[in-house]
Amino acid sequence: MSATITAFERSPDRGRGLARDMRVRWALEEVGQPYDVRLLSFKAMKEPAHLALHPFGQIPTYEEGDLALFESGAIVLHIAEHHSGLLPDDANARARAIAWMFAALSTVEPPIVEREMATLTERNKTWYDERRPMLEGRIRDRLDQLGQRLGDADWLDGGFSAGDLIMVTVLRRLDSSRLLDEYPNLSAYVERGKARPAYKRAFDAQLAVFTAQGRT
């Protein structure tokens, strides 16, 4: 039975592969599992049928048989645990890969999202120009630490894993800021992720939704 995921009918990322369903699409492509996509309008995301799947009215969700999940990290972890290709066989390496998933979502992503929200909602406020350096400083602190840990390795801990998948999608949120340009090894790391065939298939699938809406 194929899984069904939900995605934006009209994504605010304009087909750039930044919406969180991209993580789930990429994971499913990496493990070679087919999936269906149910597209939702913003109105439908707040209606009871969707709220029964996702109590916060967001995307993505994941349904397979009698299982329904929400939160992209939890969905990717479920996929990785049930299909080979995203988690190492060695128990300790497996635990470390999962730790990197949590690090991406809990440590690296929050200051990036905080900057995004400030840019969207506060850029016309009198305090924004004073606040922005502080927000970007928090991001640079995390990028400094992550860049030092990655060094000249291809991936965070041995071979490519679900930890890298989540981390690459988090770092991609910096595309429009140029902050990542200050970290050549992290920029190269993201490009390695984007060069993976599974990533390309997932990106093309998400972009096709935007294109089908006639919004290129």
NORNOR-V729949 format. One record per pair of residues at least 24 apart in sequence whose C-alpha atoms are under 10 Angstrom apart, sorted by sequence separation. I is the first residue (numbers start at 1). GAP is how many residues later the second one is. If there is no record, write none. Layout:
i=I gap=GAP
i=I gap=GAP
This chain:
i=37 gap=24
i=77 gap=24
i=111 gap=24
i=112 gap=24
i=114 gap=24
i=115 gap=24
i=168 gap=24
i=169 gap=24
i=3 gap=25
i=37 gap=25
i=73 gap=25
i=76 gap=25
i=111 gap=25
i=114 gap=25
i=164 gap=25
i=165 gap=25
i=168 gap=25
i=169 gap=25
i=36 gap=26
i=111 gap=26
i=112 gap=26
i=113 gap=26
i=164 gap=26
i=167 gap=26
i=168 gap=26
i=35 gap=27
i=36 gap=27
i=74 gap=27
i=111 gap=27
i=112 gap=27
i=11 gap=28
i=35 gap=28
i=73 gap=28
i=74 gap=28
i=110 gap=28
i=111 gap=28
i=112 gap=28
i=143 gap=28
i=165 gap=28
i=8 gap=29
i=9 gap=29
i=10 gap=29
i=11 gap=29
i=35 gap=29
i=73 gap=29
i=110 gap=29
i=111 gap=29
i=164 gap=29
i=165 gap=29
i=3 gap=30
i=4 gap=30
i=5 gap=30
i=6 gap=30
i=7 gap=30
i=8 gap=30
i=9 gap=30
i=10 gap=30
i=11 gap=30
i=108 gap=30
i=109 gap=30
i=111 gap=30
i=112 gap=30
i=2 gap=31
i=3 gap=31
i=4 gap=31
i=5 gap=31
i=6 gap=31
i=7 gap=31
i=8 gap=31
i=9 gap=31
i=10 gap=31
i=11 gap=31
i=73 gap=31
i=108 gap=31
i=111 gap=31
i=154 gap=31
i=1 gap=32
i=2 gap=32
i=3 gap=32
i=4 gap=32
i=5 gap=32
i=6 gap=32
i=7 gap=32
i=8 gap=32
i=9 gap=32
i=10 gap=32
i=73 gap=32
i=107 gap=32
i=108 gap=32
i=153 gap=32
i=154 gap=32
i=160 gap=32
i=1 gap=33
i=2 gap=33
i=3 gap=33
i=4 gap=33
i=5 gap=33
i=6 gap=33
i=7 gap=33
i=8 gap=33
i=9 gap=33
i=72 gap=33
i=108 gap=33
i=109 gap=33
i=152 gap=33
i=156 gap=33
i=160 gap=33
i=1 gap=34
i=2 gap=34
i=3 gap=34
i=4 gap=34
i=5 gap=34
i=6 gap=34
i=7 gap=34
i=8 gap=34
i=108 gap=34
i=151 gap=34
i=152 gap=34
i=154 gap=34
i=155 gap=34
i=165 gap=34
i=9 gap=35
i=25 gap=35
i=107 gap=35
i=108 gap=35
i=139 gap=35
i=148 gap=35
i=150 gap=35
i=151 gap=35
i=154 gap=35
i=155 gap=35
i=8 gap=36
i=24 gap=36
i=143 gap=36
i=147 gap=36
i=150 gap=36
i=152 gap=36
i=153 gap=36
i=154 gap=36
i=8 gap=37
i=23 gap=37
i=24 gap=37
i=108 gap=37
i=143 gap=37
i=146 gap=37
i=147 gap=37
i=148 gap=37
i=152 gap=37
i=155 gap=37
i=7 gap=38
i=20 gap=38
i=21 gap=38
i=22 gap=38
i=24 gap=38
i=108 gap=38
i=144 gap=38
i=147 gap=38
i=148 gap=38
i=154 gap=38
i=155 gap=38
i=6 gap=39
i=20 gap=39
i=21 gap=39
i=140 gap=39
i=143 gap=39
i=144 gap=39
i=146 gap=39
i=147 gap=39
i=150 gap=39
i=154 gap=39
i=19 gap=40
i=20 gap=40
i=21 gap=40
i=139 gap=40
i=140 gap=40
i=143 gap=40
i=146 gap=40
i=147 gap=40
i=19 gap=41
i=21 gap=41
i=136 gap=41
i=139 gap=41
i=104 gap=42
i=140 gap=42
i=144 gap=42
i=147 gap=42
i=136 gap=43
i=140 gap=43
i=143 gap=43
i=6 gap=44
i=33 gap=46
i=24 gap=47
i=24 gap=48
i=27 gap=48
i=28 gap=48
i=31 gap=48
i=23 gap=49
i=24 gap=49
i=27 gap=49
i=30 gap=49
i=31 gap=49
i=8 gap=50
i=21 gap=50
i=22 gap=50
i=23 gap=50
i=24 gap=50
i=26 gap=50
i=27 gap=50
i=30 gap=50
i=33 gap=50
i=7 gap=51
i=8 gap=51
i=20 gap=51
i=21 gap=51
i=24 gap=51
i=25 gap=51
i=27 gap=51
i=28 gap=51
i=31 gap=51
i=32 gap=51
i=6 gap=52
i=7 gap=52
i=8 gap=52
i=20 gap=52
i=23 gap=52
i=24 gap=52
i=27 gap=52
i=28 gap=52
i=31 gap=52
i=32 gap=52
i=6 gap=53
i=7 gap=53
i=20 gap=53
i=23 gap=53
i=24 gap=53
i=27 gap=53
i=30 gap=53
i=31 gap=53
i=32 gap=53
i=5 gap=54
i=6 gap=54
i=7 gap=54
i=21 gap=54
i=30 gap=54
i=31 gap=54
i=5 gap=55
i=6 gap=55
i=24 gap=55
i=28 gap=55
i=30 gap=55
i=31 gap=55
i=4 gap=56
i=5 gap=56
i=6 gap=56
i=27 gap=56
i=30 gap=56
i=100 gap=56
i=4 gap=57
i=5 gap=57
i=6 gap=57
i=100 gap=57
i=109 gap=57
i=113 gap=57
i=116 gap=57
i=4 gap=58
i=5 gap=58
i=27 gap=58
i=28 gap=58
i=105 gap=58
i=109 gap=58
i=112 gap=58
i=116 gap=58
i=3 gap=59
i=4 gap=59
i=5 gap=59
i=27 gap=59
i=97 gap=59
i=104 gap=59
i=108 gap=59
i=112 gap=59
i=115 gap=59
i=3 gap=60
i=4 gap=60
i=96 gap=60
i=97 gap=60
i=101 gap=60
i=103 gap=60
i=104 gap=60
i=109 gap=60
i=110 gap=60
i=113 gap=60
i=116 gap=60
i=2 gap=61
i=3 gap=61
i=4 gap=61
i=96 gap=61
i=97 gap=61
i=100 gap=61
i=101 gap=61
i=102 gap=61
i=104 gap=61
i=105 gap=61
i=109 gap=61
i=112 gap=61
i=113 gap=61
i=116 gap=61
i=2 gap=62
i=3 gap=62
i=97 gap=62
i=100 gap=62
i=101 gap=62
i=104 gap=62
i=105 gap=62
i=108 gap=62
i=109 gap=62
i=112 gap=62
i=115 gap=62
i=1 gap=63
i=2 gap=63
i=5 gap=63
i=94 gap=63
i=97 gap=63
i=98 gap=63
i=99 gap=63
i=100 gap=63
i=101 gap=63
i=103 gap=63
i=104 gap=63
i=108 gap=63
i=1 gap=64
i=3 gap=64
i=4 gap=64
i=5 gap=64
i=6 gap=64
i=93 gap=64
i=97 gap=64
i=98 gap=64
i=99 gap=64
i=100 gap=64
i=101 gap=64
i=102 gap=64
i=103 gap=64
i=104 gap=64
i=105 gap=64
i=109 gap=64
i=3 gap=65
i=5 gap=65
i=93 gap=65
i=96 gap=65
i=97 gap=65
i=98 gap=65
i=100 gap=65
i=101 gap=65
i=102 gap=65
i=104 gap=65
i=105 gap=65
i=109 gap=65
i=112 gap=65
i=93 gap=66
i=97 gap=66
i=98 gap=66
i=100 gap=66
i=101 gap=66
i=104 gap=66
i=94 gap=67
i=96 gap=67
i=97 gap=67
i=100 gap=67
i=104 gap=67
i=93 gap=68
i=94 gap=68
i=94 gap=69
i=5 gap=70
i=88 gap=70
i=88 gap=71
i=87 gap=72
i=88 gap=72
i=86 gap=73
i=87 gap=73
i=88 gap=73
i=86 gap=74
i=87 gap=74
i=88 gap=74
i=85 gap=75
i=86 gap=75
i=87 gap=75
i=85 gap=76
i=86 gap=76
i=87 gap=76
i=85 gap=77
i=86 gap=77
i=86 gap=78
i=86 gap=79
i=80 gap=81
i=81 gap=81
i=80 gap=82
i=79 gap=83
i=77 gap=85
i=76 gap=86
i=77 gap=86
i=76 gap=87
i=73 gap=89
i=76 gap=89
i=77 gap=89
i=73 gap=90
i=76 gap=90
i=73 gap=93
i=72 gap=94
i=30 gap=131
i=30 gap=132
i=27 gap=134
i=27 gap=135
i=30 gap=135
i=26 gap=136
i=27 gap=138
i=23 gap=139
i=26 gap=139
i=27 gap=139
i=26 gap=140
i=24 gap=141
i=23 gap=142
i=24 gap=142
i=23 gap=143
i=26 gap=143
i=22 gap=144
i=23 gap=144
i=23 gap=145
i=20 gap=146
i=23 gap=146
i=22 gap=147
i=23 gap=147
i=20 gap=149
i=19 gap=150
i=20 gap=150
i=18 gap=151
i=17 gap=152
i=18 gap=152
i=18 gap=153
i=18 gap=154
i=19 gap=154
i=17 gap=155
i=18 gap=155
i=16 gap=156
i=17 gap=156
i=18 gap=156
i=16 gap=157
i=18 gap=157
i=16 gap=159
i=30 gap=166
i=32 gap=166
i=30 gap=167
i=31 gap=167
i=29 gap=168
i=30 gap=168
i=37 gap=168
i=29 gap=169
i=30 gap=169
i=37 gap=169
i=26 gap=170
i=28 gap=170
i=29 gap=170
i=39 gap=170
i=26 gap=171
i=27 gap=171
i=28 gap=171
i=29 gap=171
i=30 gap=171
i=26 gap=172
i=27 gap=172
i=29 gap=172
i=30 gap=172
i=25 gap=173
i=26 gap=173
i=29 gap=173
i=25 gap=174
i=26 gap=174
i=28 gap=174
i=26 gap=175
i=27 gap=175
i=23 gap=176
i=25 gap=176
i=26 gap=176
i=22 gap=177
i=25 gap=177
i=26 gap=177
i=24 gap=178
i=25 gap=178
i=23 gap=179
i=26 gap=179
i=22 gap=180
i=23 gap=180
i=25 gap=180
i=21 gap=181
i=22 gap=181
i=25 gap=181
i=17 gap=182
i=17 gap=183
i=22 gap=183
i=22 gap=184
i=17 gap=185
i=18 gap=185
i=21 gap=185
i=22 gap=185
i=17 gap=186
i=16 gap=187
i=17 gap=187
i=19 gap=187
i=15 gap=188
i=16 gap=188
i=17 gap=188
i=18 gap=188
i=15 gap=189
i=17 gap=189
i=15 gap=190
i=16 gap=190
i=17 gap=190
i=15 gap=191
i=16 gap=191
i=14 gap=192
i=15 gap=192
i=14 gap=193
i=15 gap=193
i=13 gap=194
i=15 gap=194
i=16 gap=194
i=11 gap=195
i=14 gap=195
i=15 gap=195
i=11 gap=196
i=14 gap=196
i=15 gap=196
i=13 gap=197
i=14 gap=197
i=8 gap=198
i=11 gap=198
i=12 gap=198
i=7 gap=199
i=10 gap=199
i=11 gap=199
i=9 gap=200
i=10 gap=200
i=15 gap=200
i=8 gap=201
i=9 gap=201
i=10 gap=201
i=14 gap=201
i=15 gap=201
i=7 gap=202
i=8 gap=202
i=10 gap=202
i=14 gap=202
i=9 gap=203
i=10 gap=203
i=9 gap=204
i=10 gap=205
